[in-house]
Amino acid sequence: MPIYEKTVLEALRKGPKTRNELFREICPKLMSKKKLQKTLNELEDEGRVINVPKRIGQTHKWTSCYASREHRHLLEVDLGRVIRTVKHLRLELCRNPDVEEVAAKVGAEPENIQKLLFIHAPKLRWKPPTPEDKDEAKKASQKVLELAAEIKYSLESRIELSEISKENIERIEFLIKHNFDSIQQEHIPIRGVVLGPGFGTPALPKERKKEEAIKTVRKLSDLKEAKYGKVMQ
């Protein structure tokens, strides 16, 4: 096998890559961009490499994505969408999502999602959640939901800065941005409220707008950043 073809196929051994990724990995130390493109075209003509156009993020720009024949099925799944889904589910669930949860959100076969997740696990900081992870995440999720409810219902004055970890600030902002309507007043924990004869039920705080709630959580983030360093990615 010619050295140029071998170099390209070796670069695609673990999964699909865009043209720019191949350029960065191979050029100019192993071959020129012109030679690489010629080799890709020849391999594609021979059916040994598959080329599928992919949209770049949320832009209107497109790029070529290449894969070996055995990885054809991986081109059917948008890697960028999988990465975003993992990040969102991690914030929403307070843990790494499992393969089926990612597949259901993306709308792809679990087998294809599993291969992508394991190939890119180091980059995604992903690993399959254990039953213990899921049990701990339920408690963490409830805590985040309660804090988000307090922020939504104008009770931020009751929140101590020391109560909120760096990770939970990011989770709270995600929850308010994407699931604002799901945060209910009943999620606010009652702390030391004692009602007796002659004492009426305290008035419930007025719900604030989504933008106001996000602004409040960002103020908390700024305070946390001053103490611990940058929080949001």
Contacts in CASP RR format, 6 or more apart in sequence:
PFRMAT RR
TARGET T0000
AUTHOR 0000-0000-0000
METHOD contacts of the structure
MODEL  1
MPIYEKTVLEALRKGPKTRNELFREICPKLMSKKKLQKTLNELEDEGRVI
NVPKRIGQTHKWTSCYASREHRHLLEVDLGRVIRTVKHLRLELCRNPDVE
EVAAKVGAEPENIQKLLFIHAPKLRWKPPTPEDKDEAKKASQKVLELAAE
IKYSLESRIELSEISKENIERIEFLIKHNFDSIQQEHIPIRGVVLGPGFG
TPALPKERKKEEAIKTVRKLSDLKEAKYGKVMQ
1 9 0 8 1.000
4 31 0 8 1.000
4 35 0 8 1.000
4 36 0 8 1.000
4 39 0 8 1.000
5 39 0 8 1.000
5 42 0 8 1.000
5 43 0 8 1.000
5 48 0 8 1.000
7 26 0 8 1.000
7 30 0 8 1.000
7 31 0 8 1.000
7 39 0 8 1.000
8 22 0 8 1.000
8 26 0 8 1.000
8 36 0 8 1.000
8 39 0 8 1.000
8 40 0 8 1.000
8 43 0 8 1.000
8 49 0 8 1.000
9 43 0 8 1.000
9 48 0 8 1.000
9 49 0 8 1.000
9 68 0 8 1.000
11 17 0 8 1.000
11 22 0 8 1.000
11 25 0 8 1.000
11 26 0 8 1.000
12 49 0 8 1.000
12 66 0 8 1.000
12 67 0 8 1.000
12 68 0 8 1.000
12 71 0 8 1.000
13 68 0 8 1.000
14 119 0 8 1.000
15 67 0 8 1.000
15 68 0 8 1.000
15 71 0 8 1.000
15 74 0 8 1.000
15 119 0 8 1.000
16 65 0 8 1.000
16 66 0 8 1.000
16 67 0 8 1.000
16 71 0 8 1.000
16 74 0 8 1.000
16 75 0 8 1.000
16 79 0 8 1.000
17 25 0 8 1.000
17 65 0 8 1.000
17 66 0 8 1.000
17 67 0 8 1.000
18 54 0 8 1.000
18 63 0 8 1.000
18 64 0 8 1.000
18 65 0 8 1.000
18 66 0 8 1.000
19 37 0 8 1.000
19 40 0 8 1.000
19 63 0 8 1.000
19 64 0 8 1.000
19 65 0 8 1.000
19 66 0 8 1.000
20 63 0 8 1.000
22 36 0 8 1.000
22 40 0 8 1.000
22 66 0 8 1.000
23 33 0 8 1.000
23 36 0 8 1.000
26 36 0 8 1.000
27 33 0 8 1.000
27 36 0 8 1.000
31 39 0 8 1.000
40 49 0 8 1.000
40 51 0 8 1.000
40 66 0 8 1.000
43 49 0 8 1.000
44 50 0 8 1.000
44 51 0 8 1.000
44 66 0 8 1.000
47 69 0 8 1.000
48 68 0 8 1.000
48 69 0 8 1.000
49 66 0 8 1.000
49 67 0 8 1.000
49 68 0 8 1.000
49 69 0 8 1.000
50 66 0 8 1.000
50 67 0 8 1.000
50 68 0 8 1.000
50 69 0 8 1.000
50 71 0 8 1.000
50 72 0 8 1.000
50 75 0 8 1.000
51 64 0 8 1.000
51 65 0 8 1.000
51 66 0 8 1.000
52 64 0 8 1.000
52 65 0 8 1.000
52 67 0 8 1.000
52 75 0 8 1.000
53 62 0 8 1.000
53 63 0 8 1.000
53 64 0 8 1.000
53 65 0 8 1.000
54 62 0 8 1.000
54 63 0 8 1.000
54 64 0 8 1.000
54 65 0 8 1.000
54 78 0 8 1.000
55 61 0 8 1.000
55 62 0 8 1.000
56 62 0 8 1.000
56 63 0 8 1.000
57 80 0 8 1.000
65 75 0 8 1.000
67 74 0 8 1.000
67 75 0 8 1.000
73 112 0 8 1.000
74 112 0 8 1.000
74 115 0 8 1.000
74 116 0 8 1.000
76 108 0 8 1.000
76 112 0 8 1.000
77 106 0 8 1.000
77 108 0 8 1.000
77 112 0 8 1.000
77 113 0 8 1.000
77 116 0 8 1.000
78 106 0 8 1.000
79 116 0 8 1.000
79 120 0 8 1.000
81 106 0 8 1.000
82 102 0 8 1.000
82 106 0 8 1.000
82 113 0 8 1.000
82 116 0 8 1.000
82 117 0 8 1.000
83 120 0 8 1.000
83 124 0 8 1.000
85 97 0 8 1.000
85 102 0 8 1.000
85 105 0 8 1.000
85 106 0 8 1.000
86 96 0 8 1.000
86 97 0 8 1.000
86 102 0 8 1.000
86 117 0 8 1.000
86 124 0 8 1.000
86 126 0 8 1.000
88 105 0 8 1.000
88 174 0 8 1.000
88 178 0 8 1.000
89 97 0 8 1.000
89 101 0 8 1.000
89 102 0 8 1.000
89 105 0 8 1.000
90 96 0 8 1.000
90 97 0 8 1.000
91 170 0 8 1.000
91 171 0 8 1.000
91 174 0 8 1.000
91 175 0 8 1.000
92 171 0 8 1.000
92 174 0 8 1.000
92 175 0 8 1.000
92 178 0 8 1.000
92 179 0 8 1.000
93 101 0 8 1.000
93 137 0 8 1.000
93 141 0 8 1.000
94 137 0 8 1.000
94 140 0 8 1.000
94 141 0 8 1.000
94 144 0 8 1.000
94 171 0 8 1.000
95 129 0 8 1.000
95 133 0 8 1.000
95 134 0 8 1.000
95 136 0 8 1.000
95 137 0 8 1.000
95 140 0 8 1.000
96 126 0 8 1.000
96 127 0 8 1.000
96 128 0 8 1.000
96 129 0 8 1.000
96 133 0 8 1.000
97 129 0 8 1.000
98 128 0 8 1.000
98 129 0 8 1.000
99 110 0 8 1.000
99 113 0 8 1.000
99 114 0 8 1.000
99 117 0 8 1.000
99 128 0 8 1.000
100 110 0 8 1.000
102 113 0 8 1.000
102 117 0 8 1.000
103 109 0 8 1.000
103 110 0 8 1.000
103 112 0 8 1.000
103 113 0 8 1.000
106 113 0 8 1.000
117 124 0 8 1.000
117 126 0 8 1.000
120 126 0 8 1.000
121 127 0 8 1.000
129 137 0 8 1.000
140 168 0 8 1.000
143 168 0 8 1.000
144 168 0 8 1.000
144 171 0 8 1.000
144 172 0 8 1.000
144 175 0 8 1.000
145 175 0 8 1.000
145 183 0 8 1.000
145 187 0 8 1.000
146 187 0 8 1.000
146 188 0 8 1.000
146 189 0 8 1.000
147 159 0 8 1.000
147 163 0 8 1.000
147 164 0 8 1.000
147 168 0 8 1.000
147 172 0 8 1.000
148 172 0 8 1.000
148 175 0 8 1.000
148 176 0 8 1.000
148 183 0 8 1.000
148 187 0 8 1.000
148 213 0 8 1.000
148 217 0 8 1.000
149 183 0 8 1.000
149 184 0 8 1.000
149 185 0 8 1.000
149 187 0 8 1.000
149 188 0 8 1.000
150 156 0 8 1.000
150 158 0 8 1.000
150 159 0 8 1.000
150 188 0 8 1.000
151 159 0 8 1.000
151 172 0 8 1.000
151 176 0 8 1.000
151 213 0 8 1.000
151 216 0 8 1.000
151 217 0 8 1.000
151 220 0 8 1.000
152 176 0 8 1.000
152 180 0 8 1.000
152 183 0 8 1.000
152 207 0 8 1.000
152 208 0 8 1.000
152 213 0 8 1.000
153 185 0 8 1.000
153 188 0 8 1.000
153 204 0 8 1.000
153 205 0 8 1.000
153 206 0 8 1.000
153 207 0 8 1.000
153 208 0 8 1.000
154 205 0 8 1.000
154 206 0 8 1.000
154 207 0 8 1.000
154 208 0 8 1.000
155 188 0 8 1.000
155 205 0 8 1.000
156 216 0 8 1.000
156 220 0 8 1.000
158 191 0 8 1.000
159 220 0 8 1.000
161 220 0 8 1.000
161 223 0 8 1.000
161 224 0 8 1.000
161 227 0 8 1.000
164 172 0 8 1.000
164 220 0 8 1.000
164 224 0 8 1.000
166 224 0 8 1.000
166 228 0 8 1.000
166 229 0 8 1.000
166 231 0 8 1.000
169 217 0 8 1.000
169 220 0 8 1.000
169 221 0 8 1.000
169 224 0 8 1.000
169 231 0 8 1.000
170 221 0 8 1.000
170 231 0 8 1.000
170 232 0 8 1.000
170 233 0 8 1.000
172 217 0 8 1.000
172 220 0 8 1.000
173 214 0 8 1.000
173 217 0 8 1.000
173 218 0 8 1.000
173 221 0 8 1.000
173 232 0 8 1.000
175 183 0 8 1.000
176 183 0 8 1.000
176 210 0 8 1.000
176 213 0 8 1.000
176 214 0 8 1.000
176 217 0 8 1.000
177 210 0 8 1.000
177 214 0 8 1.000
180 210 0 8 1.000
180 213 0 8 1.000
185 204 0 8 1.000
185 207 0 8 1.000
193 202 0 8 1.000
195 201 0 8 1.000
208 216 0 8 1.000
221 231 0 8 1.000
221 232 0 8 1.000
224 231 0 8 1.000
225 231 0 8 1.000
END
